[in-house]
Amino acid sequence: MARSTLVGRPGAPKVGVGRLLWLPPTTSGLAASETRRAPDPAAEKARLLAALEAAGAELSTLARETATRAGDEIGAIFEAQALFAADPGIIEPALAAIDAGADAAEAIDRVTAEQADVLAGVDDEYFRERAADLRDVGRRIVDQLLGRARPALHHRDGAPAIVASDDLDPSVVAVIRPELVAGLALAGGAPTGHAAIVARALGIPLVLGLGPALDAGLDGVEVAVDGAGGRLLIEPTDAEVRALAAAPASEAVSVVGGEAIPGAVALPVTLEANVGSVREAEAAAAAGAMGIGLVRTELLFLGRSAPPGLDEQRGLYRRIAAALPGRPVVFRTLDIGGDKPASYLPAEPEMNPALGVRGLRLGLNRPDIFETQLRALLEADPGSPLRLLLPMVATVEEIAAAREAIDAAASASRRAGAEVASDVRLGIMIEIPSAAILADAFAQIVDFFSIGTNDLVQYTLAADRTSAALAELATPLQPAVLRLIRLVTEAALRYDRPVAVCGEAAADPVAAALFVGLGVNELSVAPGSLAGLRASLARLDLDACREAAARATVAGSLADVRKIAAGLVETGAEAAA
């Protein structure tokens, strides 16, 4: 048997066998020994601008080539990186740093690192991925300035390689030659990161999160990547390699694009997907989603120096809807501001961004940007119902203002000769306790509810959702949160309004069972979570879920709720057995 097996997380399915090729971790592009005082600011500025242009050209070429090999959505990753290389918000501070005495490499290294740190500090996976992209661009520009070559990604003898590292930039993955690289193994990484997205698109087996046991000491060792099972076998036997190759790739896949588990969910709940791109929408369709419960439209607005225009937005929304023909798609309107700032939207500093001008508040304060988005949504698929979801709603007056904005946008589209959706269904996010308390009033003026558990927990318990120290407190299983959800489902039942949960908790089988027992009709999760959630819910009985939910909402403590929920899940497992 194998000398040892490292266990991590699935990244991209399939099996790859070869000699491990260790790549040293990529750090910020400039070593301390390479810094120096710039003798000629004008010359350093010229060097920087030339390096920016060269890096941008490289990335644009990479975008085109990758789009051909892996699809437009993957190519778009590098198009966005090319935009970083031409972004005045990066170039101007770097030029100012040269004026202050830095050389070209030091200036761009410092600016990209500082801005990447800001992005990485935002509590959103998208921003963290953009931070990695920006650091990648910074390293590329520094390499241009210092004449450094990027690392070789294959063995000199042409033998199949398993490229291993702490983590990899997506642009490195994109240039891998599959005929020379049989798989990837990373000590860190995330299934939703761009490196994993590119690997899946290119069909390169990948395992993530192997930890410190994966290091340079394994360089040159024969290994096998089990991308579906999330394992790296060290010196596997021939029999183990044959067994891996014979196993169905879909059996252990738990990432975006995994196949749906056959069989229907026994409970009266619809399973939908949360998406932020066309590729994710396509993955949702492949995973058997009954619709899209949440399109995060804000992802199109972030990490850029100007807001997207009407044509760009309309095209993207149209393609997302087309990925699931005949199935409902819910578009959440612009949810930026506060802790998700856009550089092109100047705003006054806020002491508490989580309670500031964000979500619908920002949309109503910036009618120019809001109207463009509403027009794009109204025009994207005029022959089908349009489901709009408003974020961060606190009062009924905001609904009236939003309807006025929708009417104004429709009028503007018609004046421009565009056809618009005539069947517009309006829903609200239940994220603020006031919205849950006033659910009866909201149910009379909107068409559906979608509960965002992360913010609802944060605002109910006054517990920062990003604080590790408060993780035990900040859970949707808290009795206070469950009672608020019950207020929403009871109001929805009285007025025949569907209720979805689109927060991360919807993918937790324990929480999902209680949500269904409380009367939630829809659960919307990441495409890769659909199969597991479907299997978990299929074991449960509706009456048992309702009885457990009733007990949980009158419980006095989190510990009591956990016991109730654990008993429900155990009963379901026994019934399935």
N, C-alpha and C positions, 0 to 999 in steps of 0.2 A: 504494500500500500504506500501512498504518498508519504514522504518524510514528515510533512506537516500540512495543515490546511489553515489558511487565514480566512476569517469570516468577516464580511462587510455587508454591503447593500447592493442589490441589483442596480446596474446603470444602463446597460444596453444588452439585450439578449443575444444568444448564440454562444458558441464555444470557440476559444482560440488557444492554440498550443504553440509554444516556441521558447527561445532563450530570452530571459528577462534582460532588458536594456534599461539601466537606471539613468534617469535624467536628473541632475542636481536641481534642487528647487530654484525657481526663478524668483529673484528678489527685485526690489526697486532698482531701476536700471543703472544706477550710478554707485560705484564703490567709493568709499571715503578717500582712497588714494588717488581717485581720478578727478577730484575736485581741484580747482585752481582759480586764482583771480583772473578775470578776463582782462587782457591788456588792451583790447580794442573793441569797445561796445558795438561799433558799427559793423565790424567784421563778424562778431558773434551773432548779431541779429541776422546778418545775411546767411550765416551757416544754419541758424535755427530755421529760418523760413525755407531754405532749400531742403533741409531734412524733413520738415513738415510736409512739403510738397511731395517728396519722394515716398514718405510713409503713406500719405494719402493715396498716391498712385498705386503702390503695392496692395493696399487694402481694397481699392476699387477693382483691381485685377482679380484679387482673391475672391471678392464678392461675386464677380461674374462667373469665375470658374466653379466656385462652390454652388452657385445657383444651378449651374448645368448639371453638376454631379448629384446634388442633394435636394434641390428645390429652391424656390424663390424665398421662402421663409428663412431658410438657413443662410442664403446669400445676403439677406437683409441684415443679419447680425454684423457682417463685415461692412455693409454699406453704412450702418450706424457708426462703426468704428472709424470709417473714413471721414465721417462728418465731425467726429471729435478732433481729427487732425486739422480741420479747417474752422474750428469753432473760435470766434473772437473771444469768447469767455475763457478760453485756455491760452490763446496766442497773446492777447494783450497783457495779461498778468505776467506771462513769461518774458515778454519784451521789457516790461517794467522791472523785472528781477535782474535783467542784464544791465539796465541803466543803474541799478543799485549795486552792481559789482559782480554779479554771478556770470559764469560763462554759459554758453548755450545749453550744454548738457545738464548742468546743475539747475538752470532755470526751469527747463521743461520737466525735469525729474521732480523738482520741488512742487511745481504747480499741479501736475497730474496727481501726485501723491496726496496733496492737501485736498484737492477736490474729490478724489476717490474716497478719502476718509470720510468726508461729509456724506457722500452717497451711501457708504457702507454703514453709517450710523442710523440710517432711516429704517424703521421697523417694517420692511417690506422686501420680499425676496427679489422682486424686480430691481429695486435700487441696488441691492447687494450684487446682483449680476452685472448691472451697469458699472459698478465700482470696479469689478474685475475687468470689464472691457476697457475702462479708462486706464487702468494700470497696464494692461496689455499694450495699448497704444503708446503710453509713456515709455515703456521698455523698447518698443520698436523704434521710436524716434531717437532715444539715447543710443541704441545700437547703430543707427544710421550715423549719428554724430561721432561715435567712437570707432567706427569701422569694424564692429564686432559682427561675426556671423551667428546666425541662429543655430541651435544644436542639431546634429544629424539625428534622424529618426529611424535609423535602420542599422543592422549589423553590416560591417564591411564585407563579410563573406556572402551576403545575400540570404542568409538563413532567416526563417520567420522570427520576428521579434515580438515580444510582449513589452511594450513601452510602459515603464513604471516611473512614478514620481509622487511627490506630495500632492501636487495638483497640476493641471495643465491649462494654459490659455486656450480658448476656443480656436484662435487662429492657428495654433500649433496642431490641434486635432484636424483642422480642415485641410492641412497640406500633407497629411499622412498618406502614404501610398499603400493601399490595401494588399498589394501583391508582396509587400515586404513586412508589413505589420499585421500580426494575427490577432492582436487584442491590446487592451489598455488596463492598467491596474493603478489605482490611486489610493494613497493613504488617507486623503481627505475627499473633498468634492461633495456635490449634492445632486440628486437625480433631476432636479429642475434647473441646474446650472447649464450654461451654454455649452460647456465642454461635453456634457452628457447628451444634450440635445443634438449637437453636431455628430457625435458618435452614433447615436441611434439612426440619424438620417443617413449616415454613410454605411450603416450595417456593420460597424466595428464593435465586437464584443467588449464590454466594459464592466468592471466591478469597482465600487467606490467604498470609501470609509473603512479601509483595511487597517488603519491606525499605524502606530510607530513600528510594528513588527515588519512592515514593508519598508526596507531601507536599502542602501547601497551594498550591503553585504550579500544581497541576493543577485547582484549583477552577474549575468552569464549563466545562471542556474536555469535548468529546464522547468517550465511552469505551465499550468493550464488555467485559463480564465473561464469560469462558469458565470457568464453574464446574467443568466436568468436566476441562478441561485445565490448570487452575491458571494462567490467563493473564489479563492486563488489556491490551487493545489500545487505544492512545492514538490518537484520531482515525482510526478504522478507515474503510476504503472501503466502499461499498455492497456490493461483491462479497464482501469479507471477512465482513461481517455476514450475508449470505445463506449463505455457506459454513458459518459457525458454526451458524446456525439449522438447516441441513440435516443436520449431523453427528449420528449417533445418540448420545444423551446417555450411554449406558452404556459407550461405547468407551474413555473415559479415566477413568472414575470409579474412584477408589482410596480412597474413604472408606467409613464404615459404611453398609451398605445397598446397596453396589454389586452388580450382577448377577453371577451365577456364570458363569464361562467354560465353554461347552459342552465335553463330553468328559470321560472318566474319567481319573484318575491311574493311570499304568501300574504304579506301585510298590505293594507290599502295605502301604499305610499309609492310615489313616482321618483325614480332615481335619475337625476340630471347631473350635468357637469358644470364646473366653473372653468372658464377659459379666458385667455388674454390675447390669442392670436388665431390665425386661420389654421395653422398646423395643430394647435391644441383642439380646435373645433373638429378637425378631421379625426384626431385621436379619440375624441369623445364619441363620434359616430361609430368608429371601429370597436370601441369598448361597449357598445350597446346602450349608450345614454338615450333616454327618452326625450331629451331636449337639453337646452343649455339654460341653467337656472341663473347664471351670472356671467355676463361678458364685462370684463374689467376694461372699459374703454379708456380709462386714464393712462394705461400703459402706452398708448399712442402719443400722449401729450408730454411724457416725461423723458429726461435725458436728451433734450434738444434745445436749440436756441430760439426757436419760434414755434408757435402752435401749428398743428397740421391744418391744411386748408380743406375746403369743402370737398373737392374732388378726391383727395387722398382718403379722407374719412369715409365718404360714401362708398368708395371702392372696397375698403376693408370691411365695413359692416355688411356689404352685399355678399362678399366672399364667405364671411363667417356664417351668415344665414344659409347660404347655399350648401354649406357642408352638411347640414341636417335638414334636407328638404321635407316639408310637411310636418316638422316637429317644432315645438315652441322654442323661441330664443328670447331671452330677457337681457336687454342692454341697460346696464347701469350708467347713468349719465356721469359726467365728469366728477371724479372724486379726488381732487387734488387740493393743495393748500394745507396749512398747518404743518404737520411733520412730513408731508409729501410735496415739497415746494417745486414750482416750475420757475426756472431762471428768468423767463420772459414775463413773469407776472410780479412786478414789484409790489411789495407789501410791507406794512409796518411790522417791526419786530414784535413778537407775541411772547408774553411771559409763560403761557401755557398753550402751545399750538394745538394740543388735542381738543381744547375747548374754544378754539379760535375760528377764523373765517376759512372754512373748508367745506367740501361737499356741495350741497345745494346752496348753501350760503354764498360760496364763492361764485357759483354759476349766476345767481341772481345779482350779485355785485358786478359781474363782468358780462353784461348782456351781449357784447360783441362776440365773445368766444362761445358763450352758451348758445346763441342763436345759430352760429355756424354748425355746431354739433347737432343741434336739434334738426336743422335743415337736412344734414347728411343722413340722419337716422330716418327722417320722414321720407326721404327720396330713395333710400337704399333698396327697398322692396315694396313699392307702393301697393302691389296686389295682395299682400299678406297682412295679417294683424301685426301691429307694432306694439311690443311690450316694453315700456320704459320704467325703469326703477330709479327712484330718487334717493340719494344718500344723505345721511345726517339730517333727517327731518325731525323737528321738535314741536312744531305748532301747525294747526290747521290753516292758519293764514298763509303759510309757506306753500301749501298745495294750491291755493287760489292764485298766488303769484306765479307758480310753475305752469299752471294751465294757461295763464295769459301769455307766458313766454312761448309755450308750444303753439298757441294760436298765431302769435306774431311770426314765428318761424314758418309756419305753414303758409301764411299769407305772402311772406317774402319769396318762398319757393314758387308759389303759383304765379306771382308777378314775373318771375324769371322764366316762366314757361315750363316748370318741372311738375310732374305728377307726384302727389304725396299720398301717404297712407291715410285712408279714411277711417280705419278701425284702430284707434289708439287706446291701448289699455295701460292705465297708470297705476304703478305700485310704489310702495315706500319701504325703505330699509327700517327695520326696528332695531336701532342701535342705541337710542337714548331712552332712558327710563320714562320720560314724559310721553313718548310715542306709545309705549306699552300701556301706560296708565290710561291714555286717551284712545285706546284701540277702538272702543265703541264709536267715538266720534269720527275717527279716521275711516272706519269700515263703511261709513255712509258716503264717503266722498272719493274713495280710491277703489281699485279693482282687485288688488292682491297685496299680501304682505310677504316680506322676506326678512328673516331674522339674522342679523349679523352678530354672531355670538361673541366674537373677540371684543368689539367695542361695548356691547351690552354688558358684558362682565366687567369691563374696565370702569364704565361709568356707574354701574350699580354698586360696586364694592370699593370705589375710589382706590383701585389697585392698578398701577401702571402695567400694562400688558407686556412691556418689554423687560420688566424687572425679574431676574431669576430669583431674587429673594422672596418675591410674592407669588411665585408659580403655584404653590399649594393653595393659596387663597383665591387666585384668579382662575377659577374653573367654572364652566357652565353647570356643573352639578351642585353648585351652591343652592340651598333652598330658596333664597331670595330671587335668584335668577329664574329658577323653575317656576316660581309663582308669577313672575312677570310674563313668562312665555304662556302660562295658562290663561292669563288675562287676554292675551292676544288671540289664542286659539278659541276661547269662548266667544269673544266678540266676532271673530271670523265665522264661526258656526252660525251665529244668529243672523248674519247678513250674507251667508253663503259666499264667503271669500276664501280662496285658497291661501295656505300659509306654507312657506318654504323656510328651511334653515340652510343658509349658504356659507356659514362660517366653518372654520376648520373642525369644530366639534361634530359636524354632521358625519364625518368619516369615522368617528369613534363609535364602535358597535354598542358600547354601554350607553353613551349619551344618546345615540340615535334611537335606541329602543325606547328610552324615556320620552324623547321628542314625539315619536309615533304614538305612544300611549297618551300624550297630552293633546293629540289631535293634529299634529303637523302632517300635511299632505304630501310634501315634496322635500327631498334631501338632495342638495347639490354639492358635489365634491369634485376633487381633481379627477381627471379621466382615469388615472392609474389606480384610484381607490375604489372604482365602481365594482370591480369583480369581487374584492374582498368584502365590501359592504353588502353586496347582493347575497353572498353566501351566508353572512352572519344573520341577516334579517330573515332569510328563508327558514331558519331554525326556530323562529319565535312565533308565539301565539298572540293574537291581538288582544284578547281578554286579559292575558297575563301582563302585557305591556300596559294596558289601561290601569289594572289594579296596582302595579308597581308605581306608575306615575302618580296615581292618587295618593299613595302612601308617601312618596317622595316630596310632594308639594306641601304636606303638613308636617314633614320631618323638621326637627329643630336644629340639626347640625349636618355638616358635610359628611361626617363619619357615618351617620345614619343613612344618608342617601347612598353612599358607596355600598353599604351592606345590602340595601334593597336592590340596587342595580346589579351587584354581583350575583345575588340570588336569582335574578331574572335571567341573566346570561347563562348561569350554570344549569338552570332548568331547561333552557332552550337547547343547550348542548346535549343534555341527557335525553331529551325527546328525539333529537336528531340521531343519536346513537341507537 
